[in-house]
């Protein structure tokens, strides 16, 4: 007997690109899964049921006969080892929540990634605080927009929702990428080759850019090589983030 959680449902909807979900007749839906089905108006079809029963499923999830028994088990053992049906009564100190109540070790690649994004957010806030009296309003605004986008990126990784495209100072990510690839067309100068004589704000933002590139490399393992967990949208977002900081470095050196 399998238990279908809200997070598993989200993944099915995202991967199948359909609001019709097919599950085995023995599968039990958790309360949060049933609520998600109702909120999203999903159609749940249980294989093995009589056609008459399937008509009653619709957007409202049909109660399964042994739901009470399974619910008791879920309440008594609320945690589950991610990727298995093994359940735990308490969360071990060396483990943390990956999705819903699913647990993984704290050194899991996705948990490492979340920690790196948290660290990046802290660096962004510190940089904004350090430069708010010396950098231009445009640069500070750009850093704030990058910070907000980074928060959205982390939220998207946790929920599984598709991350939206980056917009920085009114420009989309493709425009930013084009500008940083061909700065001579937009800033009347070639690529930045830093030597340490640049503005301190430019050097600080270069540290941010380099850190984002490191995070981008570390994200390849959990979001490209693990079947079923591919997140090309997230990898693209990280790539565009480094270009966005690079763009602000040009604005800084141009004095705009």
C-alpha positions as CSV (number, residue, x, y, z in Angstrom):
1,X,0.0,0.0,0.0
2,X,1.5,3.3,-1.1
3,X,0.9,6.8,0.3
4,X,0.7,9.7,-2.1
5,X,1.7,13.0,-0.6
6,X,1.2,16.6,-1.7
7,X,4.8,17.0,-2.8
8,X,4.6,13.8,-4.9
9,X,1.4,15.1,-6.5
10,X,3.2,18.4,-7.4
11,X,5.9,16.5,-9.0
12,X,3.5,14.4,-11.0
13,X,1.6,17.4,-12.3
14,X,4.8,19.2,-13.2
15,X,6.3,16.2,-15.0
16,X,3.2,15.0,-16.8
17,X,1.9,18.5,-17.6
18,X,-1.6,17.3,-17.0
19,X,-4.3,17.8,-14.4
20,X,-5.4,14.2,-14.7
21,X,-3.6,11.9,-12.3
22,X,-3.7,8.1,-12.6
23,X,-3.0,6.2,-9.4
24,X,-3.3,2.6,-8.3
25,X,-6.5,1.5,-6.5
26,X,-4.4,0.7,-3.3
27,X,-2.8,4.1,-3.2
28,X,-3.8,6.3,-0.2
29,X,-3.9,10.1,-0.4
30,X,-2.7,12.1,2.6
31,X,-5.0,14.9,3.8
32,X,-2.7,17.6,2.3
33,X,-2.7,15.7,-1.0
34,X,-6.5,15.7,-1.0
35,X,-6.5,19.4,-0.2
36,X,-4.1,20.1,-3.1
37,X,-6.3,18.1,-5.5
38,X,-9.3,20.1,-4.5
39,X,-7.5,23.5,-4.7
40,X,-6.0,22.7,-8.1
41,X,-9.2,21.0,-9.5
42,X,-7.2,17.9,-10.4
43,X,-8.9,14.8,-11.8
44,X,-7.9,11.7,-10.0
45,X,-8.4,8.4,-11.7
46,X,-7.8,5.2,-9.7
47,X,-6.9,2.3,-11.8
48,X,-8.8,-0.8,-10.9
49,X,-12.0,0.9,-9.9
50,X,-15.4,0.3,-11.5
51,X,-16.3,3.0,-14.1
52,X,-19.2,4.1,-11.9
53,X,-16.8,4.8,-9.0
54,X,-14.3,6.6,-11.3
55,X,-17.1,9.1,-12.2
56,X,-17.3,10.1,-8.6
57,X,-13.6,11.0,-8.3
58,X,-13.6,14.2,-10.3
59,X,-11.8,17.1,-8.7
60,X,-12.9,15.8,-5.3
61,X,-10.7,12.9,-4.2
62,X,-12.6,9.8,-3.3
63,X,-12.1,8.5,0.3
64,X,-10.4,5.1,0.3
65,X,-11.8,2.4,2.5
66,X,-8.7,2.0,4.6
67,X,-7.9,5.7,4.9
68,X,-8.5,5.7,8.7
69,X,-5.9,3.0,9.2
70,X,-3.3,4.7,7.0
71,X,-4.1,8.1,8.6
72,X,-3.4,6.6,12.0
73,X,0.0,5.4,10.8
74,X,0.9,8.8,9.2
75,X,-0.1,10.6,12.4
76,X,2.0,8.2,14.6
77,X,5.0,8.2,12.2
78,X,4.8,11.6,10.5
79,X,8.3,11.4,8.9
80,X,9.4,9.3,5.9
81,X,12.8,8.5,4.5
82,X,12.9,10.2,1.1
83,X,12.5,7.8,-1.8
84,X,11.2,4.9,0.4
85,X,8.1,3.9,2.3
86,X,9.9,3.7,5.6
87,X,8.4,6.0,8.2
88,X,9.8,7.5,11.4
89,X,8.2,8.8,14.6
90,X,10.8,11.5,15.3
91,X,13.3,13.4,13.1
92,X,16.9,12.4,13.8
93,X,19.3,15.3,14.5
94,X,21.5,14.4,11.5
95,X,18.5,14.6,9.1
96,X,16.4,17.4,7.8
97,X,13.2,17.9,5.7
98,X,13.6,17.8,1.9
99,X,10.0,17.9,0.8
100,X,6.9,17.9,3.1
101,X,7.8,15.5,5.8
102,X,10.3,13.5,3.7
103,X,13.7,13.3,5.4
104,X,17.3,13.2,4.0
105,X,20.7,13.5,5.6
106,X,21.9,17.1,6.0
107,X,24.7,16.6,3.5
108,X,22.2,15.7,0.7
109,X,23.2,17.7,-2.5
110,X,19.9,19.6,-2.5
111,X,20.3,20.6,1.2
112,X,23.9,21.7,0.4
113,X,22.5,23.8,-2.4
114,X,19.9,25.5,-0.1
115,X,22.7,26.3,2.3
116,X,24.8,27.9,-0.5
117,X,21.8,30.0,-1.6
118,X,21.2,31.1,2.0
119,X,24.9,32.1,2.2
120,X,24.6,34.0,-1.1
121,X,21.6,35.9,0.2
122,X,23.6,36.9,3.3
123,X,26.4,38.2,1.1
124,X,24.0,40.1,-1.1
125,X,22.5,41.9,1.9
126,X,25.9,42.7,3.3
127,X,27.1,44.1,0.0
128,X,24.0,46.2,-0.3
129,X,24.6,47.6,3.2
130,X,28.3,48.3,2.5
131,X,27.6,50.1,-0.8
132,X,24.4,52.0,-0.2
133,X,26.2,55.2,0.5
134,X,28.8,55.0,-2.2
135,X,27.3,53.1,-5.2
136,X,24.8,54.7,-7.6
137,X,21.1,54.2,-7.0
138,X,20.9,52.1,-10.1
139,X,23.5,49.7,-8.9
140,X,21.9,49.4,-5.4
141,X,18.5,48.8,-7.0
142,X,20.0,46.1,-9.2
143,X,21.5,44.4,-6.2
144,X,18.1,44.5,-4.4
145,X,16.4,43.0,-7.4
146,X,19.0,40.2,-7.6
147,X,18.5,39.5,-3.9
148,X,14.7,39.2,-4.3
149,X,15.2,36.9,-7.3
150,X,17.5,34.7,-5.3
151,X,14.8,34.3,-2.7
152,X,12.4,33.3,-5.4
153,X,14.9,30.8,-6.7
154,X,15.2,29.1,-3.3
155,X,11.4,29.1,-2.9
156,X,11.0,27.5,-6.4
157,X,13.6,24.8,-5.5
158,X,11.7,23.9,-2.4
159,X,8.2,23.8,-3.9
160,X,9.0,22.5,-7.3
161,X,7.3,25.4,-9.0
162,X,8.8,26.7,-12.3
163,X,11.0,29.7,-11.7
164,X,10.2,32.8,-13.6
165,X,12.7,34.6,-15.9
166,X,15.0,37.2,-14.4
167,X,14.3,40.9,-15.0
168,X,16.9,43.4,-13.9
169,X,16.4,47.1,-14.2
170,X,13.8,46.6,-16.8
171,X,15.8,44.2,-18.9
172,X,15.1,40.4,-19.3
173,X,17.8,37.8,-18.9
174,X,18.5,37.4,-22.6
175,X,19.1,41.1,-23.0
176,X,21.5,41.0,-20.0
177,X,23.4,38.1,-21.5
178,X,23.7,39.8,-24.8
179,X,25.1,43.0,-23.2
180,X,27.7,41.2,-21.1
181,X,28.8,39.1,-24.1
182,X,29.2,42.2,-26.3
183,X,30.0,45.1,-24.0
184,X,31.6,47.1,-26.8
185,X,28.2,47.6,-28.3
186,X,26.7,49.1,-25.2
187,X,29.4,50.6,-23.1
188,X,32.0,51.5,-25.7
189,X,34.6,49.3,-24.0
190,X,35.8,45.7,-24.2
191,X,35.4,43.0,-21.6
192,X,36.3,43.9,-18.0
193,X,39.8,42.7,-17.1
194,X,40.1,43.5,-13.4
195,X,43.5,44.5,-12.0
196,X,42.5,45.7,-8.6
197,X,42.4,49.4,-9.5
198,X,38.6,49.4,-10.2
199,X,36.0,50.8,-7.8
200,X,35.6,48.9,-4.6
201,X,32.0,48.3,-5.5
202,X,33.0,46.6,-8.7
203,X,35.5,44.4,-6.9
204,X,32.9,43.4,-4.3
205,X,30.3,42.6,-6.9
206,X,32.9,40.5,-8.7
207,X,33.2,38.4,-5.6
208,X,29.4,37.9,-5.7
209,X,29.6,36.9,-9.4
210,X,32.3,34.3,-8.7
211,X,30.3,32.9,-5.8
212,X,27.3,32.5,-8.0
213,X,29.4,30.6,-10.6
214,X,30.5,28.2,-7.9
215,X,26.9,27.5,-6.8
216,X,26.0,27.0,-10.5
217,X,28.6,24.3,-10.8
218,X,27.5,22.6,-7.6
219,X,23.9,22.6,-8.8
220,X,24.6,20.4,-11.8
221,X,24.8,17.3,-9.6
222,X,21.4,17.4,-7.9
223,X,19.5,19.1,-10.7
224,X,20.9,17.5,-13.8
225,X,22.2,14.0,-13.0
226,X,19.5,12.6,-10.7
227,X,16.6,11.1,-12.8
228,X,13.3,12.7,-12.0
229,X,14.9,15.8,-10.3
230,X,16.1,17.6,-13.4
231,X,15.6,21.4,-13.1
232,X,16.9,23.1,-16.3
233,X,14.9,26.2,-15.3
234,X,16.9,26.5,-12.1
235,X,20.3,25.9,-13.8
236,X,19.4,28.6,-16.3
237,X,18.4,31.0,-13.6
238,X,21.8,30.6,-11.8
239,X,23.6,31.2,-15.1
240,X,21.6,34.4,-15.7
241,X,22.3,35.5,-12.1
242,X,26.0,35.7,-12.7
243,X,25.4,37.6,-15.9
244,X,23.2,40.1,-14.0
245,X,25.9,40.8,-11.5
246,X,28.4,41.2,-14.3
247,X,26.1,43.7,-15.9
248,X,26.0,45.8,-12.7
249,X,29.8,45.8,-12.7
250,X,29.8,47.5,-16.1
251,X,27.3,50.0,-14.8
252,X,29.5,50.7,-11.8
253,X,32.6,51.3,-13.9
254,X,30.7,53.5,-16.3
255,X,29.5,55.6,-13.5
256,X,25.8,55.1,-14.4
